[in-house]
Amino acid sequence: MNHDNKPVRVLYSFPHKLGADRICYTAWQQVNGLAAAGADLLVFPGAVKRSAPAGVRVLPTLARGWMRIPYQVIGSMRAFALHDYIVSRRIEKLAGQIDIIHTWSQGALRTIETAARLGIPTVLERPNAHTRFAYEVVQQECERLGVSLPPGHEHAYNEDVLRIEEAEFKHADYLLCPSEFVVQTFLDRGFDRGKLIRHIYGFDEKTYFPGPQQPKDNKNGLTMLFVGVCAVRKGVHFALEAWLKSPAHREGQFLIAGEFLPAYEQKLAPMLSHPSVHVLGHRNDIPELMRKSDILVLPSIEEGFGLVCTEAMGSGCVPLVSDACTDLCRHMENALVHRVGDVVSLSQHITMVHEDRAFLQELRAEGLRLGPEITWGSAGVKLLQVYRETIAAYADVK
């Protein structure tokens, strides 16, 4: 059993490009936070886009120097399987030198099986809800809207992915869940609560911080912002409908920062053409957009955490989100939360902060107060404690 005064020896296996976009950014920030918290880290990524902190050992599995095995050429699933095989072989030589192994989906099954044989506990990161649940709810909403996902889309039903991930869910010792919404999707599939471990993601306080002129007073129109991939899963159609039902659209503006799936954009064209709606496309100035906006809207039908929620709070931008998003968004405290698909409630929430800027200010102030507790540094401290508790629980069971 690992004692609290000894560094936890962590093998962090990530089959993608550490430090690239989306989950690759999440993994990179986790590594940074864990290093700052004092973990003894050995990181096996597929490749490296951004360097890890000094002192962290990083040994890519699919790259050496300038040479890389191209994911696109051999296919992502083959690349992830190769990564998993290489990691499983490496840990054979590391028995007794690792306290816990942190894995990510689609590149973990061999690693998990080898770790079990060697008596090393494993945790599997779940940045999203249960995959089968995600496939089902997205497909249902696509059918309701009459929108088809393009072949190969990450949320289009894929039996091969589902088979691999469900095997990983089954064999990992514990699943790391960043929100209660994620936990519930696994409980609904019959998983034991003791296998589902909570942790959080965070935000980079050096990048996301409040501007000096928020919130605007009632003389100015409300600015609402959406950030992310404009897909059915994210519920942009709910946001547009709620915005146009609220009086806020008469003087305000709704900024949409993200790329649309073509079929989805075509379906929403009548609402997107409203003069109060501005489709910005992909942007690299998201922190500044958040500082200039009053509210962030994220009406997702399925979510793992919603990093933009914590980034918005850190920027002084109040989240108006569905209950599929992070539970760090607390209704009537630092955010306004509606049930998935409840356009009426979302429209009422937009109207509420449009008409009562003092209330908007209260929500904003509470979000900023929470900020230091939800940075990536704080998330790293929390995750390291989760490791310690997991190692102890595993030792008790064994």
Buried (B, 14 or more C-beta within 10 A) or exposed (E): EBEEEEEBBBBBBBBBBBBBEEBBBBBBBBBBBBBBBEBBBBBBBBBBBBEBEEEBEBBBBBBEEEEBBEBEEEEBBEBBBBBBBBBBEBBEEBEEEBBBBBBBBBBBBBBBBBBBEBEBBBBBBBBBBBBBBBBEBBBEBBEEBEBBBEEEBBBBBBEEBBEBBBBBBEBBBBBBBBBBBBBBBBBEEEBEEEBBBBBBBBBBBEEBBBBEEBBBEBEEBBBBBBBBBBBBBBBBBBBBBBBBBBEBBEEBBBBBBBBBBEBBBEBBEEBBEEEBBEBBEEBEEBBEBBBBBBBBBBBBBBBBBBBBBBBBBBBBBBBBBBBBBBBBBBEEBBBBBBEBBBBEBBBBBBBBBBBEBEBBBBBBBBBBEBBEEBBBBBBBBBBBBBBBEBBBBBEEEE
